[in-house]
Amino acid sequence: MCTSILVRYKDGVVMGRNMDYEHPIGYNVLYLPSGYHYAEDLYGNPMKNKYKMMGVCFLDHNPLKDGVNEHGLIGCTNTFRVINPFAAEVDPEKYNLSSLDFMNHALGNYRNVPELVADLENLHISHRNSRGDRIVCPEFHYFFADAEGNSVVLEPENRKLTAFENPFDVMTNSPSLGSHERRLRKLMDLDRLEDFNSVKGLPGGYDPVSRFIKAFYLTKTHVPSEDGHSAIEAAYSILESLKMPQGFVKLRGNPDHSYTRYMCAYDTQKRLLTVRSHTNSAVFSLSFDQIEDPAQRLSIEVEQRMCLIPFESIGDV
């Protein structure tokens, strides 16, 4: 369960996301240099990226959950639970990979959204490799935006990734984007948002449909951002209102809880990564210019313990 949004400003786009996860998991920031061997395709051939990229991963493993490349293409993965989303065999006529590695492939090999969409017909995702062995292939859909302001949602349809325009600038989880739109239009007039009584009318749940509606309304009615910095501020402000507190959503038959593990926001123009943990409100940032050795893989831990900063001086009351 995750929520992803776009906040647009005059010269660019910020993509923000809440990473909501059901089980305890470690995460960190990861930078991958160009030409890095980050995985194997379904025929066992090395997968390498043309472009430098960085993002957030689990347990210091190479697959990124969200990220940005050196050309300003940004993207994120969200869970999309449908029956048999991907194929059960490879296609020898196409480039075969797991959904787990698709985000790295996209950020590592395309400069913008049109390049990515144009190459979709040459890509094939399967949950079995060329030997017929079952491999890790999560039920994902994907959200991408680029420095030119293009954006797209990629959803599995008929066992292949299909591109959908997304005028709502929001992605949560299943159902499909079309189903989210139908529910959204039943609740409000999208051309007259000012007539909607948000104090009483917005759904209060944390299910994907409720979060999609709230994220759309908050994103579209937020005060316009003048630059990338204010767009990042807006993204965190909106995501905070969609954050799932620890312990609020309990899992049946499981001692764990589903809650927001981290928030992050990426700027297409500055090629900037920002991230904060669920317990530490400080926002950490990283740009490609800050990488001391751009030829080496770099892993950075995200400080999760709350920072208490004392006042330097307190005057008389």
C-alpha atoms as one frame of an Amber mdcrd trajectory, in Angstrom:
protein
   0.000   0.000   0.000   1.592   3.244  -1.178   0.573   6.700  -2.361   2.394
   8.593  -5.125   1.739  12.149  -6.309   3.083  14.735  -8.732   3.456  18.388
  -7.764   4.081  20.547 -10.805   5.818  23.913 -10.923   6.760  26.287 -13.737
   9.928  24.534 -14.905   9.559  20.990 -13.630   7.846  18.256 -11.667   8.294
  16.783  -8.200   7.236  13.187  -7.591   6.508  12.322  -3.978   5.563   9.003
  -2.447   4.729   7.324   0.833   6.199   3.843   1.118   3.629   1.871   3.115
   4.739  -1.642   3.920   3.264  -4.522   5.890   6.382  -6.063   7.413   9.528
  -4.751   9.141  12.045  -3.903   6.430  15.294  -1.986   6.268  15.784   0.632
   3.576  18.505   2.970   2.376  19.482   5.383  -0.373  21.384   3.782  -3.246
  23.418   5.316  -6.087  24.313   3.162  -9.122  26.930   4.382 -11.632  26.492
   4.013 -15.382  27.493   0.595 -16.684  26.746  -1.089 -13.351  25.758  -4.788
 -13.388  22.698  -4.644 -11.141  20.817  -7.844 -12.126  20.379 -10.569 -14.763
  17.625 -10.817 -17.345  15.527 -13.972 -17.613  18.113 -15.592 -19.882  20.881
 -15.005 -17.340  22.489 -12.116 -19.222  23.824  -9.154 -17.216  21.566  -6.115
 -16.962  23.492  -2.839 -16.992  22.376   0.787 -17.006  23.474   3.442 -19.490
  22.591   6.293 -17.149  23.463   7.066 -13.561  20.574   6.651 -11.155  19.771
   6.827  -7.475  16.806   6.085  -5.269  15.596   4.154  -2.255  15.930   0.371
  -1.975  15.250  -2.351   0.589  18.067  -3.976   2.575  20.775  -2.463   0.342
  19.632  -4.628  -2.594  19.926  -3.197  -6.092  16.240  -3.048  -7.136  15.052
   0.516  -6.572  11.540   1.151  -5.277  11.658   4.743  -6.504  14.370   6.875
  -8.030  15.700   9.430 -10.504  18.280   9.231 -13.272  20.821  11.771 -14.494
  18.410  13.070 -17.170  15.565  13.763 -14.749  13.383  10.726 -15.403  11.757
   9.825 -12.080   9.635   6.816 -11.184   8.194   4.656  -8.439   6.689   1.204
  -7.943   3.378   0.546  -6.199   1.698  -2.749  -5.391  -1.023  -3.693  -7.901
  -2.819  -6.865  -6.873  -4.568  -8.529  -9.808  -4.835 -12.136 -10.957  -1.908
 -13.246 -13.127  -0.566  -9.782 -13.984   2.470 -11.083 -15.882   3.314 -13.909
 -18.271   4.356 -17.404 -17.202   7.018 -17.871 -19.881   9.673 -15.850 -21.676
   9.247 -14.386 -25.152  12.355 -15.064 -27.288  11.500 -12.128 -29.547  11.684
  -9.573 -26.732  13.846  -8.385 -23.846  12.786 -10.485 -20.852  12.978  -9.278
 -17.257  11.266  -9.463 -13.884   8.953  -6.763 -12.581  11.410  -6.476  -9.688
  14.096  -5.098 -12.039  11.863  -3.033 -14.320  12.342   0.215 -12.371  16.135
  -0.044 -12.664  15.835  -0.906 -16.345  13.625   2.120 -16.997  15.712   4.646
 -15.070  18.931   3.146 -16.394  18.090   3.167 -20.084  15.608   5.930 -20.964
  15.989   9.689 -20.880  12.289  10.519 -20.723   8.749   9.141 -20.717   8.284
   9.040 -24.530  11.419   6.895 -24.937  10.178   4.497 -22.272   6.676   4.198
 -23.701   7.972   3.720 -27.244  10.062   0.727 -26.142   7.370  -1.057 -24.133
   6.459  -3.314 -27.065  10.009  -4.698 -26.994   9.896  -5.604 -23.288   8.432
  -8.738 -21.723   7.854  -9.389 -18.006   7.521 -12.971 -16.809   7.449 -14.688
 -13.422   9.430 -17.616 -14.888  12.882 -17.520 -16.471  14.064 -19.221 -19.659
  14.499 -22.522 -17.798  10.915 -22.393 -16.501  11.994 -21.669 -12.920   9.763
 -19.344 -10.927  11.519 -16.088 -10.013  10.704 -13.081  -7.822   8.242 -11.005
  -9.841   6.116  -8.734  -7.611   2.661  -7.475  -8.539   3.690  -3.935  -9.457
   2.491  -1.046 -11.510   4.654   2.010 -12.178   4.464   5.801 -12.240   6.942
   7.908 -14.254   7.518  11.600 -14.973  10.291  13.492 -16.745  11.964  16.892
 -17.004   9.637  17.934 -19.858   6.560  17.418 -17.684   5.405  14.167 -19.289
   3.957  11.506 -16.999   2.530   8.022 -17.419   1.189   5.084 -15.418   2.206
   1.611 -16.576  -0.222  -1.144 -15.579  -0.202  -4.849 -16.416  -3.049  -5.544
 -18.831  -3.447  -8.844 -20.682  -0.106  -9.877 -19.109   1.882  -6.983 -20.566
   2.658  -3.464 -19.405   0.332  -0.878 -20.928   0.789   2.894 -20.769  -2.057
   5.077 -19.517  -2.210   8.850 -19.454  -2.770  10.069 -15.918  -4.302  13.563
 -15.731  -4.876  13.084 -12.007  -1.150  13.108 -11.091  -1.820  10.409  -8.467
  -1.220   6.685  -8.156  -2.086   4.377  -5.254  -2.760   0.634  -5.648  -5.278
  -1.590  -7.387  -7.926  -1.292  -8.788  -6.983   0.038 -12.211  -6.577   3.717
 -13.022  -9.867   3.633 -14.918 -11.690   2.316 -11.852 -10.151   5.027  -9.680
 -11.354   7.646 -12.181 -14.934   6.348 -12.147 -15.081   6.453  -8.348 -13.524
   9.911  -8.326 -16.073  11.305 -10.785 -18.944   9.882  -8.754 -17.781  11.859
  -5.726 -16.956  15.259  -7.222 -17.158  17.407 -10.344 -13.566  17.531 -11.528
 -14.194  20.825 -13.334 -15.665  22.499 -10.245 -13.524  21.356  -7.347 -14.301
  24.560  -5.477 -17.895  23.368  -5.062 -16.838  20.214  -3.231 -17.145  20.321
   0.559 -13.809  18.781   1.441 -14.366  19.161   5.174 -17.286  16.734   5.051
 -16.973  14.934   1.732 -13.476  13.480   1.568 -13.284   9.767   2.479 -11.454
   9.021   5.692 -10.170   5.517   5.005  -6.663   4.335   4.160  -7.721   1.930
   1.411  -6.301   2.617  -2.089  -9.526   4.174  -3.436  -9.887   6.566  -0.494
  -6.234   7.547  -0.652  -6.455   8.132  -4.412  -9.382  10.537  -3.952  -7.762
  12.406  -1.066  -4.388  12.613  -2.826  -6.018  13.954  -6.001  -8.005  16.609
  -4.163  -5.097  17.736  -1.996  -2.708  17.872  -4.958  -5.072  19.812  -7.221
  -6.199  22.318  -4.588  -2.825  22.955  -2.944  -1.369  26.437  -3.304   0.593
  26.457  -6.611   4.341  25.953  -6.270   6.636  28.613  -7.714   9.812  26.522
  -7.863  11.252  23.112  -7.111  11.889  23.870  -3.451   8.307  24.916  -2.760
   7.066  21.913  -4.796   9.058  19.574  -2.541   7.607  21.336   0.508   4.113
  20.863  -0.950   4.749  17.194  -1.666   5.744  16.472   1.943   2.809  18.496
   3.251   0.358  16.481   1.149   2.018  13.142   1.892   1.967  13.840   5.627
  -1.833  14.024   5.505  -1.868  10.602   3.787   0.657   8.984   6.094  -0.359
   5.714   7.762   0.619   5.838  11.473   2.352   2.854  12.992  -0.118   0.541
  14.697  -3.227   2.037  13.075  -3.691  -0.611  10.370  -3.392  -4.081  11.910
  -2.950  -7.183   9.764  -5.221 -10.147  10.401  -3.373 -13.133  11.804  -0.101
 -11.217  11.778   1.657  -9.345  14.604   2.982  -6.707  12.186   1.324  -3.468
  11.129   1.054  -1.721   7.792   2.362   1.838   8.063   4.393   4.455   6.217
   8.071   3.470   6.423   9.462   6.474   4.566   8.473   9.485   2.475  10.485
  10.735  -0.465  10.295  13.372  -3.186  12.317  13.763  -6.411  12.807  16.888
  -8.525  13.106  16.410 -12.304  15.046  19.634 -12.899  17.651  19.403 -10.152
  17.866  15.591 -10.476  17.436  15.647  -6.723  16.525  12.901  -4.240  14.988
  13.814  -0.876  13.816  11.369   1.796  12.691  11.215   5.428  11.823   8.338
   7.736   8.492   7.782   9.480  10.004   8.730  12.843  12.455  11.486  11.887
  10.899  14.573  10.296  14.271  15.834   8.999  14.452  15.684   5.190  17.747
  14.473   3.706  18.751  15.320   0.131  21.224  14.028  -2.449  22.099  15.234
  -5.944  24.361  13.645  -8.521  26.848  16.505  -8.032  27.368  15.396  -4.431
  28.602  11.923  -5.409  32.350  11.996  -4.726  33.168   8.980  -6.903  30.528
   8.678  -9.663  32.082   5.406 -10.877  31.318   3.518  -7.644  28.116   2.129
  -6.117  27.163   4.120  -3.026  24.837   3.137  -0.187  23.659   5.637   2.430
  21.636   4.909   5.549  18.632   7.102   6.335  18.627   8.383   9.909  15.419
   7.109  11.494  15.826   8.243  15.083  14.046  11.512  15.835  16.411  14.460
  16.117  15.684  16.774  19.053  17.375  20.126  18.440  17.647  22.375  21.487
  17.171  26.114  21.235  20.565  27.798  21.262  19.388  30.392  23.720  16.178
  31.075  25.563  15.473  34.608  26.727  13.494  35.739  29.711   9.798  34.945
  29.568
